């Protein structure tokens, strides 16, 4: 496989593995209607949730489906297709991401904007970057500062921050100087900027660290530290578990800070659909349940496994072979180059 294609596949896998994004992958409850990205002979296509190829590999690059729509790339431009492979738009965008809340952030003719599911612009304006919509707002940057726009493209929160993240549970992490705090949807600071790093709220808690190389703990929406900062790293909660790192090993805690799964794994994903992916070694990965029981083991050179969505997980072997497994660890689609 071409080196550029290998790298792009790896970035997709790593990006989704690091952050479980619910709107990606098979976003239909019907496995026949769900669409999962596949690669064969350097080209991207899609299969359904049963492993049947429904859109033949034909694109130089493509994203996972989001909200029933997939983004493809041809001649260095992005376009969009429906679940049957019919083109919603021609390849006309310089940049595209995923659909969130019915809109997709794109770039065309030097301007960022948001399109609806027919491919029509809802708004377009000059800025340096526009993120995806979360809870009705999208963060953007202009002249080195960050703010938020609403679904009509109107500035809802002025670009006065040095960094801004998407909203979650009514709050967003923003950076002022070299510290993060949290704002509400009115742009009011509700948690002072005292953190070196802050991630998003989930289940009412957010992981934070107060200084470089300092320990991570969890704060509630009032800013109170409710789980003491004792971890090398921590991720937001998913399925009632948060991934934590201690002594360079990964484990999981519950919302009370109780260790549910001891820190024993070299690598681990957050939980998704009550299952997490762990790594035993360079060539062996596994699936564990919420109590840490090993559901399945998988072997392959430099194996990487994505979190589960709609009962399937993408598997990357030797950085080039892409396949899918079910929750039992059996292949629905064997890895192919």
C-alpha positions, 0 to 999 in steps of 0.5 A: 500500500502506498505510504501516504495511504498507509499514514492516512489509514493509521491516522483514522484508526488512531484518531478514533481510538484516542477519542470515541466519537459516537456519530462515526461508523455505522450510525444506523441501528439497522446493520444493513444500513450501517456503513463501515470504511474498508480499504482494498488495493489502495482504494476506499469503499464501504461495507454494511454491518454484516460485512457485505461490500455495498460501495466498491472501493473506488476512492483515493481517500474517504472518511467514516460515515457520520449521520448517514453520509460519507465524505470521499476524496477525488483529485484532492477535493472532498465530496459527499455520498449517501449510504448507497454510494450516490453522490450528494455533491461532487468533489468540490471542497478543499477540506471536510470533516464529519456531520454533527447535528445535521451540519458538516464543517467544510472549506471552499474558496478560502472560506470555512462554513457549514453545509446541510445534508443536501450539500448546500451552504448554511453559512460561510465566512472567513476564518482560520478554522471551523470545528464541528457542531456540538450542542448547537455551537461550533468553535472557530479560530480567527487571527490566532483567537478562538470563539464560537458560532451558532447554527446560522453562522452568527458569532455567539461567543467572541474570539477572545480565547487562545484555544477552545474545545467543543461543548459537552454537558453545557460547558467547554474548555477554553484556554486563556494564556497558558491555562484552561478553564470552562465557560458556559454557552453565554461565554461566561467563565464558570470555572477559572482558568487554573489548569494546564490541561482540561478535557471534556465533561462526561457523566458530570466530571472532567479530567484536569491537570494543574501543571506540566507533568502534574497528576490528573484528577477529576472536577465536577461542574462547580470546579470542585476536585472530586477525584484527587489528582493521582494519575499520570493521565486520565480520560473522560468517563464512558460506560461509567469507567474512565481510563487512567494511567499509573506507572505507565500502565492503563487501568480504569476507575468508576465515578467514585474514583474506585479502581475497577480494573487494575493498571496492567495494560501497556495501552487501552482505549476508553470503553465503547458499548461496554467494551474496551480494547487493550494491548498485551504486547506489540502483536497481541490485543484484547477485548475486555468487559466493564469488570476487566474480564477478557472477552477475546484475544487478537494477534497480528503484527503491530495490531491496532484495534478501534473501539466498538461501534454498532458491534464492530471494531476496525482492526489494523495489522502491520499498518496496512491490513484493515478488517473488522471484528465483532464483540466476540473477537471473530472477523466479520471482514478479514484484514486485507491490504 
